[in-house]
């Protein structure tokens, strides 16, 4: 499914994660590797925290821009790239709103 700003992101049920300081660590699905942990950047960690299964991508962009004090168009590509990478790794899922 191609992503757009009206899609909702959700964390896959089989994913474990923990925040330590400003960083989130995510366990990757077993089908990709026997066991792997992904360390998200500070930016990725902030975006991860906003993925709640209810918020649209456009809402994540808006809230990220508000938190960072920047324009939405300046953060939209970062949010979309982050989401696309984690959807590809089966860490996040997307669904139409």
N, C-alpha and C positions, 0 to 999 in steps of 0.2 A: 504494500500500500504506500503510495506517495504521501508524504507529510505535507500538511498545510497548517496555517495558523489557527484553524478551527478544530483541529484534532486535539484530543485529550491524551496526555502521557500518563502512564502508570508504571509502577515498579512491578516486575514479574514476581510472582508469588514465591518462587524457589530461590530468590536472591536474598542473601544475607548482607547486612551492612552495618557499619558502626562509624560514628564521628569521633575523632580524636583531635581536639583543638579546632583548627580551621580546615582539617582534611577529613574526607570521607573515604573509607575503604569498603570496597564492594567485592563479594565473592562471585566469581563468574560461574555460569551454569556448567555442570559436570560434562555435558555433551561436547563442550568446546575443548576442555582440557581435563585431566584427572582432578586437579584442584588449582585454582589460580585466584589471586586477589588483585584487584585493580585499585590503584591509588589515584583518586581524583585530584585535580588541581584545586586551588582555593576557589577559582571561578566555577569549575565543574561541581565542586561541593556545594556552593551556594545555589546553583541551579538544581542540583539533586534534591536539596531540601524543599524546593518548591513543587516537585513532582508529587502530587497527592491523589491522582486518579480522578480528580474532579476538574482541575484547572486546565483550561485550553492552553495551547502553546502561546497564543497571543497574550494570555494572562501571565504566563511565566515571563515572557519578554517584558511586559509592562512592569511587573513587580521587580524584576532584576534591574531594569533601568531606574526605577524609583530608588531601590536600595543603593545603587552605585552613583546616583545623581547624574546620569547621562541620558541622552536621547534614545528612545526605543529603537530607532533605525541603526544606531551604533552598536546595539547588543543583539539584534535579531539574528544576524548570521552566526554569532557565537552560540546562541541557544539552539538554533536549528542544527548546526554542525555537531554539537554535543549530543543532542537527541538522536540524530541520524546514526552516529557512531555507536551509541549504546543500544539502539534498536537493532542494528546489524549484529551486535554481539548477544542478542536475546536477554539483555539486562533490563531494558525498558520495552514496553509495548505501547502501541498507539491505537486509538479507536476514534471514529467520527463522533462528534458531539451530537 
